Amino acid sequence: MIQEALLKIIICPKCQSDLEYNKEEYNLKCTNCEEIYRIENDIPIMIIEEKKNDG
């Protein structure tokens, strides 16, 4: 389980907004840009992946 103290200080690396912890899906979702960050072995993976524009 992710530590409560960590949840209070981490922010979205993309837009610097707060993150919401989703216990069921075990990830973090930005409250502003809605980017989702997975959690592996109790460590949030906060890497912004470049997305290709298909259009």
VENMO-V562226 format. One record per pair of residues at least 12 apart in sequence whose ideal C-beta (glycine too) atoms are under 7 Angstrom apart, sorted by the first residue. I is the first residue (numbers start at 0). J is the second residue. Records with the same first field share a line. If there is no record, write none. Layout:
I->J ; J
//
This chain:
0->41
1->20 ; 38 ; 41 ; 43
6->20
9->43
11->29 ; 31 ; 32 ; 34
12->45 ; 47
13->29 ; 32 ; 34 ; 47
14->29 ; 31 ; 32
16->29 ; 30 ; 31 ; 32
17->30
25->38
26->38
27->43
//
